[in-house]
Amino acid sequence: MTFHSMIERIMPEVRSGSDEPFIIFREENDSWDYVFTKDYNGEPSELLEDIQAHDPYAVAFYGKYFSNGSYPYVIDKVLTARLQAEALEAQAGDFVYASEHHSLFLFFEKNISGLSSDVTDYLIDCRNPLAELYEIIPRHWRIVDLNEGHVAEDEQKAIAFIEDHVEERLNSQRKDRGDEGRQNDKRNIEGYEEKFSIQFASRYVVLAENPTAQEPYLVCNIRWDNPLGFEECYDGAVTNDYVDAMREFAKRLDTLAEALEVQLCESGLPVQTLTAADCLPGGHEVDWEGKVLIIRPEALSPEYRSAEQQLVLCTGGFGADPDASGRAVFVKELYSGKEYRYNRHEVAGLADPSKLPAWAMDKLALSRAPELDSKDIPSKIEAFQNEKPSLQKKLESAKTAIAKTDTQKDGGVGKTKKRDGRE
């Protein structure tokens, strides 16, 4: 099974706070699995030696270890534990660069919540993730700071460097694979290979096939509205009748269309697609934090290319600063208040206050200046758009970021990655 399917399987143990130990490991064919480490008689399982022989980074856990943590928190803890096991292996083997590997592990452990799901997914796929980090980061950044106990370099620059390197690596792999790669990118859902899928209304509807199964056709939905944006399959149904499978596939699309239609009717807002023409000139040269941005329509699915999803308030991120080397821009939709993550190139620019729709003006008036007369709002917003954030605001933003990281264990938003343009 995939890493994320395996995490889904252990979540009931996490939620119940189970004290029954289990071990997470990677099989020889690169799939993931877990087994309980004790048999029905309470004795150590005979499988443990074989598991640890072919996967030296297999790590034992129990549900209560995660303290009823959220889905992304569990993923981060499991990946961190595997990197720690790799660092300990290097140290035990008297590896010449063991101290640098240990330093990289401490850096990763401290900064994992600042890494995108693209990076964590990439490391999950690596047989030796810590060694991969070692290859990515230049040697002068790997020097151990004995006083601080982590990589002696600006951490934000290191994170941005890792993000950019992984993105280039993934893009190169996709380009090299060509048509064959796109064929191999088809989902495999518990042994059923995707035949085709359609994305609509923040979901995928998938029809998959397993010719060897008693019921060879699977229809399921996929969502990615968890904090990390990982794909999650749900509402799966199997059948041995292909016509029934096609009917179910079409029925689910129709259900999503009806739900989206109701959602749009409830808002009562007309479709209004915003572009760079609705932005202030020079908007890419200023700090975006605390300002109203417009998301490029191309970054969204066709059914969501409207002002309700495009107008956002920037809450931070390395990509919000034009002088920083990072790309992540964290935002909150003006209309819904939902939080997302975009890359800097997906932002059209600063919204021109004179071109904002009336509902957006009302939202900003309520949140920022309820005491203002409505005729004063455009000028106040424009002044705020051009305002440089003060040192106090930056300090407050940093405190907020720390607080968000601390709440990740309790099911906080954590890092979010948009997939295919919507939640």
Secondary structure, 3 states (H helix, E strand, C coil): CCHHHHHHHHHHHHHHCCCCCEEEEECCCCCEEEEECECCCCCECCHHHHHHHHCCCCEEECHHHHCCCCHHHHHHHHHHHHHHHHHHHHHHCCCCCHHHHHHHHHHHHHHHHHCCHHHHHHHHHCCCHHHHHHHHCCHHHCCECCCCCCECCCHHHHHHHHHHHHHHHHHHHHHHHHHHHHHHCCCEECCEEEEEEEEECCEEEEEEECCCCCCCEEEEEEECCCCCCCCEEEEEEEECCHHHHHHHHHHHHHHHHHHHHHHHHHHCCCCCCCCHHHECCCHHHCCCCCCEEEECHHHCCHHHCCHHHHEEEEEECHHHCCCCCCCEEEEEECCCCCEEEEEHHHEEEEECHHHCCHHHHHHHHHHHCCCCCHHHHHHHHHHHHCCCCCHHHHHHHHHHHHHHHHHHHHCCCCCCCCECCEC
